[in-house]
Amino acid sequence: MMRDFTEFGLIYFNNPLIVHQKLYEKFPLKLEHFRRWVEIFGATVDKLSTGETAENTKLRAKMVAYSLNQRINRHSTQINSKTSN
């Protein structure tokens, strides 16, 4: 479901904020949801790639998750999970 949702948002809207706002109307997204996404994304990147590009990709994912959380939930909270991903 998450992959389908992500593909839908990126392909059809090319604006993750709008897609997440629509989802939020049906299912409120909380900080733990963004943290979990970062964990899953980081683990997937680690399985598929290594090196500087992989690390930059994971950093970018954290930045996107932080920004989406900020805009949707209107508060400042660290996205960094307990893991080092």
C-alpha positions in Angstrom: 0.0 0.0 0.0 2.8 2.5 0.9 4.5 1.9 -2.4 1.3 2.3 -4.4 0.6 5.5 -2.4 4.1 6.9 -3.0 4.0 6.1 -6.7 0.5 7.6 -7.1 1.6 10.8 -5.4 4.8 11.2 -7.3 3.5 10.2 -10.7 0.1 12.0 -10.7 0.6 15.0 -8.5 4.4 15.4 -8.4 3.7 17.2 -5.1 4.1 14.9 -2.0 2.6 17.6 0.3 -0.8 17.6 -1.5 -1.0 13.9 -1.6 -0.1 13.6 2.2 -2.7 16.3 3.0 -5.4 14.3 1.2 -4.3 11.2 3.1 -4.3 13.1 6.3 -8.0 14.0 5.8 -8.8 10.3 5.9 -6.1 9.1 8.3 -4.2 11.5 10.5 -0.5 11.1 10.0 1.5 11.3 13.2 5.2 11.7 13.8 5.6 7.9 14.3 4.3 7.3 10.8 7.0 9.5 9.3 9.6 7.9 11.5 8.5 4.5 10.4 8.6 5.5 6.7 12.2 6.8 7.2 13.2 3.5 8.8 11.6 1.4 6.0 13.1 3.7 3.3 16.5 3.6 4.9 16.5 -0.2 5.2 15.4 -0.5 1.5 18.2 1.8 0.4 20.7 -0.2 2.4 19.6 -3.4 0.7 19.9 -1.9 -2.7 22.9 0.4 -2.6 25.9 1.6 -0.6 28.2 4.6 -0.5 27.7 8.3 -0.7 24.7 8.3 -3.0 22.9 5.9 -0.7 23.7 8.0 2.3 22.6 11.2 0.5 19.4 9.5 -0.5 18.6 8.5 3.1 19.4 12.1 4.3 17.1 13.5 1.6 14.3 11.1 2.7 14.7 12.4 6.3 14.5 16.0 5.2 11.3 15.3 3.1 9.7 13.4 6.1 10.6 16.3 8.4 9.2 18.9 6.1 5.9 16.9 5.5 5.5 16.4 9.2 6.1 20.1 9.9 3.6 21.2 7.3 0.9 18.6 8.1 1.1 18.7 11.9 2.3 22.3 12.2 4.9 21.7 14.9 8.6 21.1 15.1 9.6 17.6 16.0 12.7 15.6 15.2 12.2 12.9 12.6 15.4 11.0 13.4 14.4 7.6 14.5 16.2 5.6 17.2 18.3 3.9 14.5 21.1 5.5 12.6 19.4 5.2 9.2 
